[in-house]
Every structure is written in C-alpha cells, then in structure tokens.
Amino acid sequence: MERVVVVTGANSGIGLALCERLLTDDSQLRLCLACRNMQRAEAARSALLASHADARVDLLHLDVGSVQSVLAAAQEVKARYSRVDFLYLNAGIMPNPQVNVKAFFKGLFSRNVINMFATAEGLLTQQDGLNSDGLQEVFATNLFGHFLLIRELEPLLCQAGHVSRVVWTSSSNARRSAFSIEDVQHRNGTEPYSSSKYAADMLSLALNRHKNSQGLFSSVTCPGLVMTNLTYGILPSCFWTLIMPIMWLIRIFTNTFTLTPHNGAESLHWLFLQKPESLDPRAKYHSLVSGLGTSYTQARQMDADEGMSQAVYSELLELEKVVRRKLAVKNAEKEAHGQYLSEIE
Ligand SMILES: NC(=O)c1ccc[n+]([C@@H]2O[C@H](COP(=O)([O-])OP(=O)(O)OC[C@H]3O[C@@H](n4cnc5c(N)ncnc54)[C@H](OP(=O)(O)O)[C@@H]3O)[C@@H](O)[C@H]2O)c1
C-alpha cells in the first residue's frame, strides 16, 4: 500500500536531504513537502523529480509559525489523504543568534571543543520576538505549530488498526537548564531555541504515553552538526569557510560532526525503516558519522522526566484552548465587519 509521508521544512537542508533518501528507498511513496516558502518548495520538488522522475511529490503551503496557516494546511491534508503514515516535524528556526566570541575562541583551542560544537552550551543565545498570534516566534515555530498540526491531524494519525509515526528533528542543544515550565514560551530567557527543543523532547514522551494505544508513535532525533542555512545564519559564511578545515579534522575524532544534510538526515531516515514497537520512547536517535565518513544511527537516553513531560503536554493543551478561543473571536469579528460592509453598500 502507498505510504503518505509529510515533511515540514522540506525545501532545504536536512528536510530536503531526508526527502531524497526516502524516495531512494521507496519510489511508491506519496511525499508531501510542507513548506512556508513555495518558490523554494517548487525548486526542491524539481530537484527531487530530477533524480526520481516517477515519484509522487506534492506541495503544501504551511507556515508552522502561524496558527491560521497550520489550521488551513491541516484541512488541506485531511482533504487530500485518508491517512498519514509519517509526519516529520522538521521545520525550525534560530533567529538572531549571538555567539559569545570570547567563549568560542577559548573553546576552539580547548579539550571542550567537540562538546562546544555539539551542544553550543554557554556559546549561543538568540533574540526572539512575538509573532502575529502574540506567541514567541521560536516556540511557535519549533514546537507549538507542530503540536497544533498533530492535534488537527489526529483523525488521520490515530486510526484503529493502523500505525502512524511522528518524528521530531530535535537537537543536542535541547537542554533542561534552558527550559522552565513557568515560562514555556521562553519569554524571559535568551535561549529560546534550546528551550523549544527540550520541550519538543518532553512532548514526544507525553505523546507516546497518551497516544501509543491509539496507534500513534513519536520519536526524537538529533542530526548532529550540519552545515545548512540554519548554521550559516549563526556565523558569517566566510568564517565557516575559514574554520572548515579544522571542522573536518575534528570530525576524525568525534562522531557528531555529520556536516552534510545527507548525513544529518541519517537518523530521520533510519527511523523510517524501523518498527515502532522496537523503539525506545525515552531515547533520542542521533545521526552520527564514523572517522571513515560512514553515517549511522545511535540511540542515546534523553534527559527524560515523566512529570515534566506531562506538565509540558498539559500546558500546550491549555494554550491550544486559548489560541482557538482567540481565533474564534477574531473570525466572528471579521464576519460581523463583512456583514456590516455588505449592509451599507
Ligand atoms: N543544522 C544543524 O546543525 C542542526 C542541528 C540540530 C538540529 N537542527 C534542526 O534541524 C531542522 C532543519 O534545519 P536545517 O539545519 O536543515 O536548516 P534549514 O536548511 O534552515 O531548514 C529549516 C527549514 O525549516 C523551514 N521553516 C522555518 N520556519 C518555518 C515556518 N514558520 N514554517 C514552515 N517552515 C519553516 C525553512 O523554510 P523556509 O525556506 O521557509 O525558511 C527550512 O525549510 C531544524 O528543526 C533545526 O532546528 C539542525
């Protein structure tokens, strides 16, 4: 039977590399690229069709950072497909990153260099802002929009006698210390990216607890350090070019410098081939690469906390109610305004 796979943020980087790998595996797939920028989505589709001429590649407009867009995209998915087998929650942002240059150079020539690149601990902060829904942008994009998408697609993801999977692209930068349940959106901190990824890890745990019995299984991945638009946004590209020889050298001694999107997509692709019952809900599946350049997947235990995961899940459900109420009021106002205009015309 044809499998339906939806990938968010599929127009570049790890998402696009994943799509390429999935089509190489299964040319019968029905692949849906869920993207914000449709021009880039078209280009990604053309690139995929250039190497897989008979593939079925659909495009879907989705700005995962906008509630209205998520709801509209979910409607469209429900209209197009009768079920979703895999939902890859891969879109992500790290806006206005600030690097602590002093800490970076100190780390570059220290024993901590690998850990520094792997986790960016003590090195990276971001400036976040509010989006048009009044939500913190990083939280909305990396976590809440995806949560809402799952909620909207539950009728397709939780079907009797059928197994569906969601796969999160998390990060080794997901740190418990950056997250506070009192400030889920990370309004008051300077590490919204780290906070959003930790919350995604906790949400995945909760989804497994609540939804496995309904046939929905969730997994978390870490792509390693990959050179993509996201990483090029952290430091100027000339700088990356300059330190790239050092990076390739370090790569011999560590396995987390996956560097290419193809290698970064390793664990996301690996999960596609696994039976969900064989997976550990408390594990994060890491894309790694050996000294000889062979990529592989390794499960490592997450900093898992069942109490925290339940708290995150409850907070998101509450916020969903608030957001839906606000949207209903906004739509009612719009309708009333439209009616008023048609009456005075
Ligand atoms: N690169 C790394 O080293 C690394 C490490 C750990 C985790 N990750 C995670 O890997 C995932 C993919 O990132 P990447 O490294 O491949 O970077 P990337 O090339 O910048 O890809 C990010 C993707 O997300 C999309 N996106 C951003 N905001 C969106 C929105 N509001 N709605 C829909 N799509 C949106 C982008 O589309 P647009 O064209 O519209 O911007 C793009 O397709 C992210 O979740 C990131 O956090 C990356």
The ligand as an SDF file (V2000), in Angstrom:
LIG
                    3D

 48 52  0  0  0  0  0  0  0  0999 V2000
   21.8700   22.2600   11.1060 N   0  0  0  0  0  0  0  0  0  0  0  0
   22.1480   21.7600   12.2980 C   0  0  0  0  0  0  0  0  0  0  0  0
   23.3330   21.6200   12.6930 O   0  0  0  0  0  0  0  0  0  0  0  0
   21.0280   21.3250   13.2000 C   0  0  0  0  0  0  0  0  0  0  0  0
   21.3600   20.7560   14.4410 C   0  0  0  0  0  0  0  0  0  0  0  0
   20.3380   20.3420   15.2770 C   0  0  0  0  0  0  0  0  0  0  0  0
   19.0190   20.4640   14.8750 C   0  0  0  0  0  0  0  0  0  0  0  0
   18.7200   21.0430   13.6710 N   0  0  0  0  0  0  0  0  0  0  0  0
   17.2940   21.1510   13.3020 C   0  0  0  0  0  0  0  0  0  0  0  0
   17.1050   20.6290   12.0030 O   0  0  0  0  0  0  0  0  0  0  0  0
   15.9080   21.1630   11.4410 C   0  0  0  0  0  0  0  0  0  0  0  0
   16.1520   21.5560    9.9980 C   0  0  0  0  0  0  0  0  0  0  0  0
   17.0720   22.6190    9.9640 O   0  0  0  0  0  0  0  0  0  0  0  0
   18.2620   22.7270    8.9110 P   0  0  0  0  0  0  0  0  0  0  0  0
   19.5180   22.6710    9.6810 O   0  0  0  0  0  0  0  0  0  0  0  0
   18.0500   21.8050    7.7990 O   0  0  0  0  0  0  0  0  0  0  0  0
   18.1390   24.2480    8.4590 O   0  0  0  0  0  0  0  0  0  0  0  0
   17.4200   24.9210    7.2070 P   0  0  0  0  0  0  0  0  0  0  0  0
   18.0630   24.4770    5.9500 O   0  0  0  0  0  0  0  0  0  0  0  0
   17.3630   26.3650    7.5330 O   0  0  0  0  0  0  0  0  0  0  0  0
   15.9660   24.2870    7.2420 O   0  0  0  0  0  0  0  0  0  0  0  0
   14.9530   24.7890    8.0440 C   0  0  0  0  0  0  0  0  0  0  0  0
   13.6530   24.5460    7.3210 C   0  0  0  0  0  0  0  0  0  0  0  0
   12.5860   24.9900    8.1600 O   0  0  0  0  0  0  0  0  0  0  0  0
   11.7390   25.8020    7.3850 C   0  0  0  0  0  0  0  0  0  0  0  0
   11.0000   26.7530    8.1940 N   0  0  0  0  0  0  0  0  0  0  0  0
   11.4590   27.6940    9.0270 C   0  0  0  0  0  0  0  0  0  0  0  0
   10.4380   28.3800    9.5580 N   0  0  0  0  0  0  0  0  0  0  0  0
    9.3090   27.8360    9.0550 C   0  0  0  0  0  0  0  0  0  0  0  0
    7.9340   28.1140    9.2140 C   0  0  0  0  0  0  0  0  0  0  0  0
    7.4990   29.0950   10.0090 N   0  0  0  0  0  0  0  0  0  0  0  0
    7.0450   27.3430    8.5520 N   0  0  0  0  0  0  0  0  0  0  0  0
    7.4450   26.3510    7.7330 C   0  0  0  0  0  0  0  0  0  0  0  0
    8.7340   26.0580    7.5190 N   0  0  0  0  0  0  0  0  0  0  0  0
    9.6550   26.8020    8.1710 C   0  0  0  0  0  0  0  0  0  0  0  0
   12.6610   26.5190    6.4020 C   0  0  0  0  0  0  0  0  0  0  0  0
   11.8910   27.0020    5.3170 O   0  0  0  0  0  0  0  0  0  0  0  0
   11.9980   28.4930    4.7070 P   0  0  0  0  0  0  0  0  0  0  0  0
   12.6170   28.2980    3.3740 O   0  0  0  0  0  0  0  0  0  0  0  0
   10.5900   28.9690    4.6300 O   0  0  0  0  0  0  0  0  0  0  0  0
   12.8320   29.3160    5.6540 O   0  0  0  0  0  0  0  0  0  0  0  0
   13.5640   25.3560    6.0210 C   0  0  0  0  0  0  0  0  0  0  0  0
   12.9740   24.5620    5.0490 O   0  0  0  0  0  0  0  0  0  0  0  0
   15.5140   22.3500   12.3350 C   0  0  0  0  0  0  0  0  0  0  0  0
   14.4470   21.9600   13.1680 O   0  0  0  0  0  0  0  0  0  0  0  0
   16.7530   22.5810   13.1760 C   0  0  0  0  0  0  0  0  0  0  0  0
   16.4480   23.1420   14.4250 O   0  0  0  0  0  0  0  0  0  0  0  0
   19.6950   21.4770   12.8210 C   0  0  0  0  0  0  0  0  0  0  0  0
  1  2  1  0
  2  3  2  0
  2  4  1  0
  4  5  1  0
  4 48  2  0
  5  6  2  0
  6  7  1  0
  7  8  2  0
  8  9  1  0
  8 48  1  0
  9 10  1  0
  9 46  1  0
 10 11  1  0
 11 12  1  0
 11 44  1  0
 12 13  1  0
 13 14  1  0
 14 15  2  0
 14 16  1  0
 14 17  1  0
 17 18  1  0
 18 19  2  0
 18 20  1  0
 18 21  1  0
 21 22  1  0
 22 23  1  0
 23 24  1  0
 23 42  1  0
 24 25  1  0
 25 26  1  0
 25 36  1  0
 26 27  1  0
 26 35  1  0
 27 28  2  0
 28 29  1  0
 29 30  1  0
 29 35  2  0
 30 31  1  0
 30 32  2  0
 32 33  1  0
 33 34  2  0
 34 35  1  0
 36 37  1  0
 36 42  1  0
 37 38  1  0
 38 39  2  0
 38 40  1  0
 38 41  1  0
 42 43  1  0
 44 45  1  0
 44 46  1  0
 46 47  1  0
M  CHG  2   8   1  16  -1
M  END
$$$$
